[in-house]
Amino acid sequence: MKTRIKELREKHGLTQEDLAQKVDVTRQTILFLEKGKYNPSLRLAYKIARVFNLKIDEVFYFEDEIEKN
């Protein structure tokens, strides 16, 4: 699974710590999400998407979905 978290976070002027606090996780969790080393729960994916006012599939996607488009 790939993610746009880093891109969106930087666009909104948030640090990893800022985002972590907003979604009630550790900064390390955000770091692992950005590096693709952790797949979030549905609840966490929803919380992150809400921070950016987006749908979950606008933040998280599978690589093969991009190749099809």
Secondary structure as GFF3:
##gff-version 3
##sequence-region A 1 69
A	DSSP	beta_strand	2	3	.	.	.	ID=ss1
A	DSSP	alpha_helix	5	11	.	.	.	ID=ss2
A	DSSP	alpha_helix	16	23	.	.	.	ID=ss3
A	DSSP	alpha_helix	27	34	.	.	.	ID=ss4
A	DSSP	alpha_helix	42	51	.	.	.	ID=ss5
A	DSSP	alpha_helix	56	59	.	.	.	ID=ss6
A	DSSP	beta_strand	60	61	.	.	.	ID=ss7
A	DSSP	alpha_helix	63	68	.	.	.	ID=ss8
###
